Amino acid sequence: VQLQASGGGLVQAGGSLRLSCAASGSISSIGTVAWYRQAPGQQRELVATIRAGGRIRYADSVKGRFTISRDDAKNTVYLQMNSLNVEDAAVYYCNAEILGSRDWRDYWGQGTLVTVSS
């Protein structure tokens, strides 16, 4: 099983980006998926989570601006980021609980860089 994050890039403040987190391999089910971010010199921060049943939670700093969603048919979770500001600049990582061929395991994507210019 592999998890790949993509969609990062350079955007002006006030702009938008959509990140994708795609799982591939021998997958039976995907549980909770989370997006984290880590800015230089900062600790990794939880941004948003979505459970298998659809329950969603956001960090206070992104509420009303970011939207997490999942497409289980594509084994993909998205993070729509609107009204970006310079404080949102970071490497974004996705994390997922995945049931493979035998057991549930925790996987991380490789990270995708979001840069916001003022």
C-alpha positions as a Markdown table, in Angstrom:
| # | Residue | x | y | z |
|---|---|---|---|---|
| 1 | Val | 0.0 | 0.0 | 0.0 |
| 2 | Gln | 1.2 | 3.5 | -0.9 |
| 3 | Leu | -0.1 | 6.9 | -0.1 |
| 4 | Gln | 0.7 | 9.8 | -2.3 |
| 5 | Ala | 0.0 | 13.5 | -1.6 |
| 6 | Ser | -0.1 | 15.9 | -4.5 |
| 7 | Gly | -1.4 | 19.3 | -5.5 |
| 8 | Gly | 0.9 | 21.7 | -3.7 |
| 9 | Gly | 2.4 | 24.7 | -5.4 |
| 10 | Leu | 2.9 | 28.4 | -5.3 |
| 11 | Val | -0.2 | 30.6 | -4.9 |
| 12 | Gln | -0.8 | 34.2 | -4.0 |
| 13 | Ala | -2.5 | 35.2 | -0.8 |
| 14 | Gly | -6.2 | 34.9 | -1.2 |
| 15 | Gly | -5.9 | 32.1 | -3.7 |
| 16 | Ser | -6.8 | 28.5 | -3.7 |
| 17 | Leu | -5.3 | 25.0 | -4.0 |
| 18 | Arg | -6.7 | 21.5 | -3.9 |
| 19 | Leu | -4.5 | 18.8 | -2.5 |
| 20 | Ser | -5.1 | 15.1 | -3.2 |
| 21 | Cys | -4.1 | 12.1 | -1.1 |
| 22 | Ala | -4.4 | 8.9 | -3.2 |
| 23 | Ala | -4.0 | 5.4 | -1.8 |
| 24 | Ser | -2.9 | 2.6 | -4.0 |
| 25 | Gly | -2.1 | -1.1 | -3.7 |
| 26 | Ser | -4.0 | -3.9 | -2.0 |
| 27 | Ile | -6.7 | -2.0 | -0.2 |
| 28 | Ser | -9.7 | -3.5 | 1.5 |
| 29 | Ser | -10.9 | -0.4 | 3.3 |
| 30 | Ile | -9.8 | 3.1 | 4.3 |
| 31 | Gly | -10.6 | 4.4 | 7.7 |
| 32 | Thr | -9.8 | 7.9 | 9.1 |
| 33 | Val | -7.7 | 10.1 | 6.8 |
| 34 | Ala | -6.0 | 13.2 | 8.1 |
| 35 | Trp | -4.1 | 16.1 | 6.7 |
| 36 | Tyr | -1.2 | 17.6 | 8.7 |
| 37 | Arg | 1.1 | 20.4 | 7.9 |
| 38 | Gln | 4.5 | 21.5 | 9.0 |
| 39 | Ala | 6.1 | 24.9 | 8.5 |
| 40 | Pro | 9.8 | 25.4 | 8.9 |
| 41 | Gly | 10.9 | 25.4 | 12.5 |
| 42 | Gln | 7.4 | 24.4 | 13.6 |
| 43 | Gln | 5.8 | 21.3 | 14.9 |
| 44 | Arg | 3.5 | 19.2 | 12.7 |
| 45 | Glu | 0.0 | 20.4 | 13.0 |
| 46 | Leu | -3.3 | 18.6 | 12.5 |
| 47 | Val | -5.3 | 20.4 | 9.8 |
| 48 | Ala | -8.4 | 18.2 | 9.2 |
| 49 | Thr | -9.7 | 14.7 | 9.5 |
| 50 | Ile | -12.4 | 12.7 | 7.8 |
| 51 | Arg | -13.7 | 9.4 | 9.1 |
| 52 | Ala | -14.9 | 6.5 | 7.1 |
| 53 | Gly | -18.5 | 7.5 | 8.0 |
| 54 | Gly | -17.9 | 11.0 | 6.9 |
| 55 | Arg | -17.4 | 12.8 | 10.2 |
| 56 | Ile | -15.2 | 15.8 | 9.7 |
| 57 | Arg | -13.1 | 17.9 | 12.1 |
| 58 | Tyr | -11.0 | 21.0 | 11.3 |
| 59 | Ala | -8.3 | 22.9 | 13.1 |
| 60 | Asp | -9.7 | 26.3 | 14.3 |
| 61 | Ser | -7.1 | 28.1 | 12.0 |
| 62 | Val | -8.6 | 26.6 | 8.8 |
| 63 | Lys | -12.4 | 26.4 | 9.7 |
| 64 | Gly | -14.5 | 28.1 | 7.0 |
| 65 | Arg | -11.6 | 28.1 | 4.5 |
| 66 | Phe | -10.6 | 24.5 | 4.0 |
| 67 | Thr | -12.8 | 21.6 | 3.1 |
| 68 | Ile | -11.8 | 18.0 | 3.4 |
| 69 | Ser | -13.7 | 15.3 | 1.3 |
| 70 | Arg | -13.2 | 11.7 | 0.3 |
| 71 | Asp | -14.0 | 9.7 | -2.8 |
| 72 | Asp | -13.9 | 6.1 | -1.6 |
| 73 | Ala | -14.3 | 4.8 | -5.2 |
| 74 | Lys | -11.0 | 6.4 | -6.1 |
| 75 | Asn | -9.3 | 5.8 | -2.7 |
| 76 | Thr | -8.6 | 9.5 | -2.6 |
| 77 | Val | -9.1 | 12.3 | -0.1 |
| 78 | Tyr | -9.0 | 15.9 | -1.0 |
| 79 | Leu | -8.3 | 19.1 | 0.8 |
| 80 | Gln | -9.7 | 22.2 | -0.8 |
| 81 | Met | -7.9 | 25.2 | 0.5 |
| 82 | Asn | -9.4 | 28.7 | -0.1 |
| 83 | Ser | -8.5 | 32.1 | 1.0 |
| 84 | Leu | -4.9 | 31.0 | 1.6 |
| 85 | Asn | -2.6 | 33.3 | 3.7 |
| 86 | Val | 1.1 | 33.2 | 4.4 |
| 87 | Glu | 0.5 | 31.3 | 7.6 |
| 88 | Asp | -0.8 | 28.4 | 5.6 |
| 89 | Ala | 2.5 | 27.9 | 3.9 |
| 90 | Ala | 3.9 | 24.5 | 4.9 |
| 91 | Val | 4.6 | 21.0 | 3.7 |
| 92 | Tyr | 1.3 | 19.2 | 3.8 |
| 93 | Tyr | 1.2 | 15.5 | 4.7 |
| 94 | Cys | -1.7 | 13.0 | 4.5 |
| 95 | Asn | -2.1 | 10.1 | 6.9 |
| 96 | Ala | -4.5 | 7.3 | 6.6 |
| 97 | Glu | -5.6 | 4.1 | 8.4 |
| 98 | Ile | -5.8 | 1.4 | 5.7 |
| 99 | Leu | -6.9 | -2.1 | 5.8 |
| 100 | Gly | -4.7 | -4.0 | 3.4 |
| 101 | Ser | -4.7 | -7.7 | 2.8 |
| 102 | Arg | -4.3 | -8.7 | 6.4 |
| 103 | Asp | -4.5 | -5.9 | 9.0 |
| 104 | Trp | -5.0 | -2.2 | 9.6 |
| 105 | Arg | -2.0 | 0.0 | 9.3 |
| 106 | Asp | -1.1 | 3.6 | 9.5 |
| 107 | Tyr | 0.4 | 5.2 | 6.4 |
| 108 | Trp | 1.9 | 8.6 | 5.5 |
| 109 | Gly | 2.2 | 10.3 | 2.2 |
| 110 | Gln | 5.5 | 12.0 | 1.2 |
| 111 | Gly | 4.3 | 15.6 | 1.7 |
| 112 | Thr | 3.5 | 18.3 | -0.8 |
| 113 | Leu | 4.8 | 21.8 | -0.5 |
| 114 | Val | 2.4 | 24.8 | -0.3 |
| 115 | Thr | 3.9 | 28.2 | -0.7 |
| 116 | Val | 1.9 | 31.4 | -0.3 |
| 117 | Ser | 3.2 | 34.7 | -1.5 |
| 118 | Ser | 2.0 | 38.0 | 0.0 |
